[in-house]
Amino acid sequence: MTDLFSKRRIIHQFSCIERPQLNSLVKRKYFDILNIVTALMFYSNVPLKFWGECVKTVVFLMNRTPRIVLNSKSPFGILYNKIPKYADFRVFGCLWYAFTL
């Protein structure tokens, strides 16, 4: 696994067993994601079968949102050293119509 992580530029860190304060940070982020997913699904009237897509959308948005603690940079911007393209954002849960020529 170490070779795979290094090829993909992934920093693999282990959580400390005797550091419950670190676990609380992860729990808080997890509950933040779940709260946003629940609100997004409720307000967009998306069927429950799209739960996974909604989670991916929320994490996508969170990774591209600038943070004060990161000097107004996004996690995506710091990882890839470029500004994310906000023009690529789409509305989640909207009506969609197929168009063929």
C-alpha positions as CSV (number, residue, x, y, z in Angstrom):
1,M,0.0,0.0,0.0
2,T,2.9,2.4,0.7
3,D,4.0,2.3,-3.0
4,L,0.4,3.0,-4.1
5,F,0.1,5.9,-1.8
6,S,3.4,7.4,-2.9
7,K,2.5,7.0,-6.6
8,R,-0.8,8.8,-6.0
9,R,0.8,11.5,-3.8
10,I,-1.3,10.4,-0.8
11,I,0.0,11.1,2.7
12,H,-1.0,8.2,4.8
13,Q,-1.3,9.1,8.4
14,F,-2.4,6.9,11.3
15,S,-4.7,8.1,14.0
16,C,-3.3,8.0,17.5
17,I,-5.1,5.5,19.7
18,E,-4.6,7.5,22.9
19,R,-5.6,10.9,21.3
20,P,-9.4,11.1,21.5
21,Q,-9.3,14.8,20.6
22,L,-8.2,13.8,17.1
23,N,-11.1,11.4,16.8
24,S,-13.5,14.2,17.7
25,L,-12.3,16.3,14.8
26,V,-13.0,13.4,12.4
27,K,-16.4,12.8,14.0
28,R,-17.3,16.5,13.7
29,K,-16.3,16.6,10.0
30,Y,-18.3,13.4,9.4
31,F,-21.4,14.9,11.1
32,D,-21.0,18.1,9.1
33,I,-21.0,16.1,5.9
34,L,-24.1,14.1,7.0
35,N,-26.0,17.2,8.0
36,I,-25.3,18.9,4.7
37,V,-26.3,15.7,2.8
38,T,-29.5,15.4,4.7
39,A,-30.4,19.0,4.1
40,L,-29.5,18.8,0.4
41,M,-31.5,15.7,-0.1
42,F,-34.5,17.1,1.8
43,Y,-34.6,20.5,0.0
44,S,-34.0,19.1,-3.5
45,N,-36.5,16.2,-3.1
46,V,-33.9,13.6,-4.4
47,P,-34.8,9.9,-4.0
48,L,-32.8,8.1,-1.3
49,K,-31.1,5.9,-3.9
50,F,-29.0,9.0,-4.8
51,W,-27.5,9.2,-1.2
52,G,-24.0,8.3,-2.4
53,E,-24.1,10.9,-5.2
54,C,-25.1,13.5,-2.7
55,V,-22.3,12.6,-0.3
56,K,-19.8,12.9,-3.2
57,T,-21.3,16.3,-4.2
58,V,-21.0,17.6,-0.6
59,V,-17.4,16.5,-0.3
60,F,-16.6,17.9,-3.7
61,L,-18.0,21.3,-2.6
62,M,-16.3,21.2,0.8
63,N,-12.9,20.5,-0.8
64,R,-13.3,23.5,-3.1
65,T,-14.6,26.0,-0.6
66,P,-12.0,28.5,0.7
67,R,-11.2,28.3,4.4
68,I,-10.1,31.0,6.7
69,V,-7.6,28.7,8.4
70,L,-6.0,28.0,5.0
71,N,-5.5,31.7,4.3
72,S,-8.6,31.9,2.1
73,K,-7.4,28.9,0.0
74,S,-9.3,25.7,-0.6
75,P,-8.0,22.2,0.2
76,F,-8.1,21.5,-3.5
77,G,-6.1,24.6,-4.2
78,I,-3.4,23.7,-1.7
79,L,-3.2,20.1,-2.9
80,Y,-3.0,20.8,-6.6
81,N,-1.5,24.3,-6.4
82,K,-4.2,25.9,-8.6
83,I,-7.5,27.6,-8.1
84,P,-10.6,25.3,-8.7
85,K,-12.9,26.0,-11.6
86,Y,-16.1,27.3,-10.1
87,A,-17.7,27.4,-13.5
88,D,-17.8,23.6,-13.4
89,F,-20.3,23.6,-10.5
90,R,-23.8,22.3,-11.3
91,V,-27.1,22.4,-9.5
92,F,-27.8,19.3,-7.5
93,G,-31.3,17.8,-7.7
94,C,-32.6,19.9,-10.6
95,L,-34.8,18.7,-13.5
96,W,-32.7,17.4,-16.4
97,Y,-33.9,17.0,-19.9
98,A,-32.1,15.0,-22.6
99,F,-31.4,17.0,-25.8
100,T,-30.3,15.3,-29.0
101,L,-29.7,16.8,-32.4
